Amino acid sequence: MSKHSLIEKRQQIEKLRNGISRSSTQANLLGQSIVSSWQRSENAAIPKERVAAPLIELNHSSTPLQHALNYCSDELTHIAEQSHMAVAVGDVGSTIIWSAAHGQMRREAENVHFVQGGQWREELVGTNALALTLKTEQSSCVFSNEHYMHSVQNWVCYAAPIIDPYSKHVLGVVDLSTVWDKHNSLGLLAAERCAAIIQTALLEHQRQQLYLRAFAVPQVLFNGKVLVVTPRQIEILTILALCPQGLTLDSLHQALYGERKVSMGTLKAEMSQLRELLGGLLGSRPYRLLADVEADFLQAESALDRGATEAALKLCSGVFLAKTESPFLSAWRDCLESRLSDAIFRANETDVLLKHMARCPEAIDAIERLIELMPKEHPVHQNLLKYKEH
């Protein structure tokens, strides 16, 4: 686009920003996702004087995304340098875990904390491409004064979601940013190319990894292949994933069977079969997993630890090991569900809760919270009351 066209685009956006209402015509001109983001930003009570994202110190946890960046950070840094842009990778909570920038954009990025540790959640800094992509799970461009925070209205940002090759969950987001008058229609393609680079690195890392799914339909993947295991073996692997320090045979037996009359020999036989399936990556004395382990329940727990309620709810797509009789796993499930319920009752975004209710219709806590948040005259409020009564 020409400089003149970009100036006209900025002027048009400014008129729409200052509009009293957000009509359907305006939504079509801007894109409904931007209009919805503006409305959420206005409701978030973000301090007017805020010019930079809140900055936190990251604990360097071994997440799949961190491992993938070990493989591909040099390539992403090269892209930043060649394009004179800022490149950032954010986790599911919109916190930047890695960044690189060149020239003018490096200084600008540092000024607004578009760097490692910068928190770019919508409720903290308003409309931005990184948060918008995580919200919609689609690539997005936020141009100039479409940004909520004035200090980044000189930018144009392109972002793409990073998808886990196995679980298909969104693990994070990659964002490419430059100054607004360098806006290019190929920017989104470039962001998607960066996401593909990271996803290839994820695949490479996960070929050496044990991945456990415990919500909805339990499953075990090892070195990129589905393992044929029994429900009991899935329970054992889940217990060991939750106890990375390892367990003695007695402790594992208690965690798995409780007071049920099952012999130690039965458990030893299960462990021998698992060791064979995992190619020896199962230690003993104590029993522990020697492979890199990732799991949907560990990701959900991590999301709750970071306050990323929406990400946690997306991961909890069903009941955690619904048929387990393990006292340890039953207690852990109760704890997780309690934490989820607490997060739901502190949530303020109705769209997040409605999506969770669509995935989990039995989520009575989400229904009760929606009844609290929805205006009484809203049609959905009445439907929710009827649904709760049934």
Disulfide bonds with the S-S distance in Angstrom:
none
